Amino acid sequence: MDSSSATLTAEQAGELAKQLHNDWSIDTDSKQVSRQFTFRNYYETMAFVNAMAWIAHAEDHHPDIEVGYNRCLIHYSTHSVGGLSINDFICCAKIDALLPASR
């Protein structure tokens, strides 16, 4: 197993989370990182989801997503390692880059 797919400790995940938007949160057992995004309408939501899907495809790392009219909830975890890996945080950072820092 290479270092990009190694399971992160809670401390490592916490340090990496500091580099992300403050709305990302790590669950209590440090196995998943999540963020909810809100938008003005369905069109903006779906445009975001499509951009996020492109990132997931390009990175070959796919989140669980929940989509509603004006919201999108993203959960990243690396199932093959049973927790969080560096890949989860790379994808989160790329998703952060889709929107202005103030969102």
C-alpha positions in Angstrom: 0.0 0.0 0.0 1.4 3.4 -0.9 1.4 6.4 1.4 -1.5 8.1 -0.5 -3.8 5.3 0.5 -2.6 4.7 4.1 -5.2 5.2 6.8 -4.7 8.5 8.6 -4.7 8.8 12.4 -7.1 11.2 14.0 -4.3 13.6 14.6 -3.1 13.5 11.0 -6.7 14.0 9.7 -7.1 17.0 12.1 -4.0 18.6 10.8 -5.0 18.2 7.2 -8.5 19.5 8.0 -7.0 22.8 9.1 -6.0 23.4 5.4 -9.6 23.1 4.3 -12.6 25.4 4.5 -13.9 25.6 8.1 -17.2 24.0 7.1 -15.6 20.5 6.6 -16.0 18.3 9.6 -14.5 15.0 10.6 -16.8 12.5 12.3 -16.1 11.4 15.9 -14.3 8.1 14.8 -12.1 9.9 12.2 -13.4 7.7 9.4 -15.2 10.4 7.3 -15.0 14.0 6.4 -18.1 15.9 5.4 -19.4 19.3 4.3 -22.8 20.7 3.4 -23.0 23.3 0.6 -26.1 25.5 0.1 -27.0 27.4 -3.1 -29.6 29.8 -4.3 -31.4 27.4 -6.6 -31.5 23.9 -8.2 -29.4 25.1 -11.2 -26.5 26.3 -9.1 -26.7 23.1 -7.0 -26.6 20.8 -10.1 -23.8 22.9 -11.7 -21.7 22.4 -8.5 -22.6 18.7 -8.4 -21.4 18.3 -12.0 -18.2 20.1 -11.3 -17.6 18.0 -8.2 -18.3 14.8 -10.3 -15.6 15.9 -12.7 -13.1 16.2 -9.9 -14.2 12.8 -8.5 -13.7 11.2 -12.0 -10.4 12.9 -12.6 -9.1 11.8 -9.1 -10.7 8.4 -9.4 -12.0 9.0 -5.8 -15.7 9.2 -5.4 -17.6 10.7 -2.5 -21.1 9.8 -1.2 -23.4 12.7 -2.0 -26.9 13.8 -1.0 -28.5 16.4 -3.3 -31.6 18.5 -2.7 -33.0 21.5 -4.4 -30.5 24.0 -3.0 -28.1 21.9 -1.0 -25.4 19.2 -1.5 -23.9 17.2 1.3 -20.6 15.5 0.6 -19.0 12.6 2.6 -15.5 11.5 1.8 -13.9 8.3 3.1 -11.5 5.8 1.7 -13.4 2.5 1.9 -10.4 0.4 0.9 -8.5 1.5 4.1 -11.5 1.7 6.3 -11.1 5.4 7.1 -9.6 8.6 5.9 -6.6 8.9 3.5 -4.7 11.8 2.0 -6.9 11.3 -1.1 -9.9 12.4 0.8 -8.3 15.7 1.8 -6.9 16.3 -1.7 -10.4 16.0 -3.1 -11.9 18.2 -0.4 -9.3 20.9 -1.3 -10.2 20.7 -5.0 -13.9 21.0 -4.2 -13.1 24.1 -2.0 -11.4 25.6 -5.0 -14.7 25.5 -6.9 -16.3 28.2 -4.8 -15.2 31.6 -3.4 -13.4 31.3 0.0 -16.3 33.1 1.7 -18.8 30.3 1.0 
